[in-house]
Amino acid sequence: MKERIKEIIIELLTQRKDKVSFAEIERTLERKGIHYQGDYSIHMPSNKNVKLWVGMSEDFCKAVVELMFKDCTIIPRNVPSTLYIFDGKIPDYPVAENLHHMYETERWFPIAFSLGNLYEKGN
């Protein structure tokens, strides 16, 4: 299932090119009948209280992490939380305003994806 989720994310990004949110990915997975909900989340490595997304299945979570860090195919970029308001889904956490702050309570850092390699110069 993880590999199918990765394929769907790449297809979506190939069509859209830029600023694909987790909410949009979830809608696409749902339309294709793919289970995406669960108890997993992706957080900032430097602060587990800063969530990038929550309520994910294990396969969905692993697919996104692998696409970013192993396959180096997608790039996360900070976006205004209003993108998620327009997409119709936001986590129930305050927005993290500063990634260098060590938050003691859970926060959300809104990101969207584009195609590319996170480790290439200029990204």
C-alpha positions in Angstrom: 0.0 0.0 0.0 2.9 2.4 0.8 4.2 2.2 -2.7 0.7 2.8 -4.2 0.4 5.9 -2.0 3.8 7.1 -3.2 2.7 6.7 -6.8 -0.5 8.7 -6.2 1.4 11.5 -4.5 3.8 11.7 -7.4 0.9 11.6 -9.9 -0.8 14.5 -8.1 2.3 16.6 -7.9 3.1 15.9 -11.6 -0.4 17.3 -12.5 -0.4 20.2 -10.0 3.4 21.0 -10.0 3.4 23.0 -6.7 1.8 23.6 -3.4 0.0 20.3 -2.8 -1.2 20.1 0.7 -1.7 17.1 3.0 -5.4 17.8 2.8 -5.4 17.6 -1.0 -3.4 14.4 -0.9 -5.9 12.9 1.6 -8.8 13.8 -0.7 -7.1 12.2 -3.6 -6.3 9.0 -1.6 -10.0 8.9 -0.5 -11.3 9.2 -4.0 -9.1 6.3 -5.0 -10.3 4.2 -2.1 -6.9 4.1 -0.3 -6.9 4.0 3.5 -5.0 7.0 4.8 -6.2 7.7 8.3 -4.5 6.4 11.5 -2.6 7.3 14.6 0.7 8.3 13.0 2.0 11.8 12.6 5.0 13.5 11.0 6.8 16.0 13.2 9.9 18.2 13.1 13.0 16.1 14.0 14.2 18.9 16.3 10.9 19.2 18.2 8.3 16.5 18.4 5.7 19.0 19.4 5.8 20.7 16.0 3.6 18.5 13.8 3.6 18.7 10.0 0.6 16.5 9.8 -1.4 14.2 12.0 -4.0 11.3 11.8 -2.1 9.4 9.2 -1.9 5.6 8.6 1.5 4.0 8.9 1.7 3.5 5.2 0.8 7.1 4.4 3.3 8.4 6.9 6.1 6.2 5.6 5.3 7.1 2.0 5.6 10.8 2.7 8.8 10.5 4.7 10.4 8.2 2.1 9.5 10.6 -0.7 11.1 13.4 1.1 14.3 11.8 2.6 15.0 8.5 0.8 13.7 8.9 -2.7 14.3 12.7 -2.6 11.4 13.3 -5.0 9.3 15.9 -3.1 10.1 19.1 -1.2 8.1 20.4 1.7 7.7 24.1 1.8 6.1 26.3 4.5 2.8 27.8 3.3 0.3 30.1 5.0 -2.3 28.2 7.0 -5.0 29.8 4.8 -4.0 27.2 2.1 -5.4 24.5 4.4 -8.5 26.6 5.2 -9.2 26.7 1.4 -8.4 23.0 1.2 -11.0 22.4 3.9 -8.9 20.7 6.6 -6.6 22.0 9.3 -5.2 20.2 12.4 -6.6 21.3 15.8 -3.3 22.9 17.0 -2.1 26.4 17.1 0.3 27.3 14.2 4.0 27.1 15.0 5.4 30.6 14.3 9.1 29.9 14.8 10.8 26.6 14.0 13.7 27.5 16.3 11.5 27.8 19.4 11.2 24.7 21.5 7.5 24.5 22.0 6.3 22.6 25.0 2.8 22.1 23.6 1.8 20.6 20.3 1.8 23.0 17.3 1.3 22.7 13.6 3.7 23.9 10.9 1.8 24.1 7.6 3.6 22.8 4.6 2.8 21.9 1.0 4.8 19.9 -1.4 6.4 20.3 -4.8 8.5 18.0 -6.9 12.2 18.1 -6.4 15.1 17.0 -4.4 15.4 18.5 -0.9 19.1 18.1 -1.0 19.9 19.8 -4.3 21.5 23.2 -4.1 19.0 26.0 -4.3 16.1 24.1 -2.7 
